[in-house]
Structure formats: structure tokens, C-alpha cells
Amino acid sequence: MAKIEKLYQNVAMQVIRRCHGSIQLKKRGNVIEVYDVKRHFWSKGLAGLIIKEECKLANLKDWEIARVRAFIIDELKSNK
């Protein structure tokens, strides 16, 4: 079980690195937003697409995206 959680943690860190620091949590704390440099606004949908793409690159199943998302939220909360 620890191997799987380590994999989720690694994918979560990959998502954060890919966003180059332009990833944040909303005030309520469970909505992840990424800054879209083309359109110049914070986007919720873009965060979901990046998470989904990184999970597919790591050969994770669709239901594992929620686990990776939880690790991203924990990491962003700990960095505040």
C-alpha cells in the first residue's frame, strides 16, 4: 500500500512542478486553480486537465485521479 501512495505523491508533485508555481487553492480550500497564461485568468478546468494528463502518463486508472488530487491539496495546504 505504501508503494501506491508514494506513486500518488510523485504524480502530485509532478503536477505542481508542471504548473511552475501558478497553482493555488480557492479560499474554501478544495478547489484547485491553475493560471492560464494564454487567457490570463485562473482556471479550474485547466487544473483538472493537467491532473488527468499526468495520471495517464503515470498509467493510473481514472478512479485514481481523486487520490492524486487529494495529495495535491494536502501539499498546497502544507506550503501555505
Secondary structure, DSSP 4 states (H G I P E B T S, - for coil): -HHHHHHHHHHHHHHHHHTTT-EEE-TTSS-EEEEETTTTEEEHHHHHHHHHHHHHHTT--GGGHHHHHHHHHHHHHHH-
